[in-house]
Amino acid sequence: MIGWLSGTIREIDPTGIVVLETGGVGYEITMSLQTLVKMKPGERAELSIHTHVREDQITLFGFANAAERTMFRKLTTVSGIGARMALNLMSGMAADELVTAIEQADDLAIARTPGIGKKTAQRLILELQGKLDAGSGGAAPAVGNNQQAEVRSALINLGYKPAQLDAALKQVKPADFETMFRAALKVLG
């Protein structure tokens, strides 16, 4: 199994696939949008890899670090959550935001992810609450960041790109959800 790859990014597909050249071989690696926005063609990258083997295919899933990979693996242990759905969850929320949502039993925040319903979000919370720690995706963010996570999630649901949101949210002062949401919309123009 492949557990780690280092190389040059040759191609980026907006659907979440990167071709990473390592030793003259191009590996297609599927990754979350959270990780994908950090990638640029021609740059070097080091990725923690989860090798997913099925009867008909082998898929490489790439993560910015081992903690993200561990979070992905924990998500796939939940009944009804496969590799693609786990990656969807990690695309919709940063790993530390997802840990916070699970620990605080915030099924509404989790259910905002496309393809995740309220029942699946509740099952995720039931099976993982209390089992996640800093090693499985990051420590829970400070309470002030919770509003930022909510605003970010709402704006992603409106179709804004994660890279745009990160830049905009850096310019928004911490406040209640509505104030931060309006301020972010102003910055996004």
N, C-alpha and C positions, 0 to 999 in steps of 0.2 A: 504494500500500500504506500501511496505517496503521502507524506505528512507535512512537507515544506518545500517550497520552490522559490528560487531567486533567479531573476533574469530581467530582460528588457521587454517593455510592453510594445507589441507590434501593432495591435489593432484593439479598438474598443467598439463594441456594439452596444447601443443604448438600451438593448433589452437585458443587459446585465452579463454579457459574455466578453471576456478579455482574452486575447491571444498573448501568452507570455513565452518569449523565446528563451530557452535555457539549453545551452550546449548544442545549438544548431537545430533544436526541436521546438516546434510551436505547440504549446499546450493550451487547449481551450478550457478556460476556467470560468465557471458561473459564480457570480458574487452578488451580494446585496447592493442596493443602490447607495446605501450608506458608505460602503467600501468603494464602489465604482466611482463616485464623485471625486475621490482622492487620487485617481489614476490619470496619467497623461501619456499619450503615445511617445515613445522614444525614451522615457524615463526608466530607471531601474526600479524594480519592486521586489519586495520579499513578502511572501504570503504563507500563512498557515493553511494547510490543505486538508480537507476531508474528502476521502475517496469513497464515492457511493457506487456500489456494485449491484446491478440488477441482472436478471436473466438476459435482457436484450441490450444493455448498455452499461458503460462505466462513465460516471460523471464526476468531475473534479469541482468541488466547491471551495472558493478562496475567501480568506478572512484576513483582516489587517493584523490580527494578533491571535495568540493561542486562546486568550480569554473569550474572544468572539466565537472561535471554533467550539470551545467547550459549551458556550451558551446554545449554539446551533444543535450540538449533539444532545443537550438536555431537552431542548424543544422537541426533537424527533422521538424522544421516549414517551411523549404524551400520546395517548390513544387518539387516533384520527388526525395526527399532525405528521405529515410526511416531510421529505426534504424540501420540496418546492414551497409548501405552506410555511415551514420554518424560515426559509429565506425571505418569503413575503413579509413575515412578522419583523424580521431584522431589517428589511428595507423601509418599513413604515416607521420604525422607532429605533433610536440608538440603543445599544445593548443595555446601558445603564438605565435608560428610560423604561425599557421593557422589564427589567428587574424590579424597578420601583412600582410599575403598574401591577405586576404580579404580587409583590409583597403587600401592597396597599389594597389588593383585591379590586382594582379599577378595571372591571370588565368592559366598561364603556370605552375607555382609551384603547384597550386591546382590540375591541370589536370594530374600531374605525379602520383597521387594516383591511384592504380589499380581500375578499375570500374568507374572512373570519367572522363568524356570526357570534351572537351573544352566548349561545350554549357552548360553542367551542372555546370562547374566551373564559367562561366559567370553569370548564373542564381543565383548561391550562392552569388556572389559578389553583384549583383544587389539587392537582397533581404536583405542582411545582412550588407552591407557597411554602416558605421556610426551608427550601432545599437549595436556594440560590445564595451565593455569596460573592465577594469581590473576585474570586477566582473563576466564576462562571459568567462573567460578562461585565464586571465593573461594580463598584460600590454604588449604592443608591445616591442620586444627586441630592444636593441641598434642597430644602423645601422651596426656595425661591426659583430654582430651576424647574420645578414641577409645572408652574404656570407657563414657562417658556416651552416645555415639552408639549403641553396642551395646545398652545398657539401654533407651534410647528406642525403638529399632527393635523390640526384644522386646516392650515394652509396647504399642506400636502394633499389633503382631500379636495381642495379647490383647484388642484392642478399645478401648483408651483413646484419647481424643482428644488431638491434638497440643497444644492449648492447656492441657489439664490436665497433660500431661507436662512442658511447659516450666516451669510453676509448681512442680511437685513436684521436678523435677530441680535447681532452684535451691537447694532445701533439703537436698540430698543431698551429702555430702562425697565428694571423689574417693577411690576405692578400687578393689579388684578388682571384676569383673563381678558376682559373686554377692552381695557385700556391698552394692553400689550398688543392685542389683535388689531385694533385700529391703527396703532402706531406702526406696526409691521406692514400693514396694507399701504400706509402712506409712503413708507420707505420703498416698498416694492413698486410704487407708482402706478 
